[in-house]
Every structure is written in structure tokens, then in C-alpha cells.
Amino acid sequence: MKKPEFDIYQVADVSTKYITKEDGSLIDRLGAPSHIACIDPEDAQSGSPGDIFAVLQDSRLHRKQMADLKQFGFSKAFVRIIRALHRQRIHYVRFDAGSGDADGLPEFDW
């Protein structure tokens, strides 16, 4: 029997220090555009270890995604991150307070 082969997609790991406090309150809201998952915490006190968003790669769908994110209330900083990931052809992003640094992005202290 042949071993199954799978497509592999990159997931960017972005600290929530690069999004605004308002973005932080929006990322886990029901109906947030492109939000596809919230990773369950190991225990109830630790909080969520990340929210995952899809970064649409089709140009037409990506433009709609940008408009939807803005309309939902996401900041320019959040939209900038999604746009940069699109340019780098990264399909998914996980936002988490414990993620690493990303050069070239402004930081928000919240």
C-alpha cells in the first residue's frame, strides 16, 4: 500500500503585541472574517494558545477579505499583517501572546 502524501501549508506565528487591544478582542469573536480556529488551552486558566486565520491567496477573494476585516473593525495594523502574509504566500496565521518577534511591525503595549 502506497503511503499517503499531503499538501503542506505554512502557518505564520505572530505575537499579539503586533495587533491592537481592540484587535485582540475581535480575533476570537464569533463571525470574525477568516477566523478558522481557536486552539483549546491545556487548562482552563491558561487561556487560548492561539487564534488561527486563513489568508486567502486568490487576488479577488483577498481584496474581499481585506474589506471584510476592515468592516468588522480590525485595525490597519491587523490588515497590514494579513496583507504581508498574502504577499509572502503564507496561507494561515496564528495570533498568540507567546509567539515570536516579527521585524518591521509596530508594537502595541496592552
Secondary structure by P-SEA (a helix, b strand, c coil): cccbbbbbbbbbbbbcccccaaaaaccccccccccccccccccccccccbbbbbbcccaaaaaaaaaaaaaacccaaaaaaaaaaaaacccbbbbbccbbbbccbbbbcc
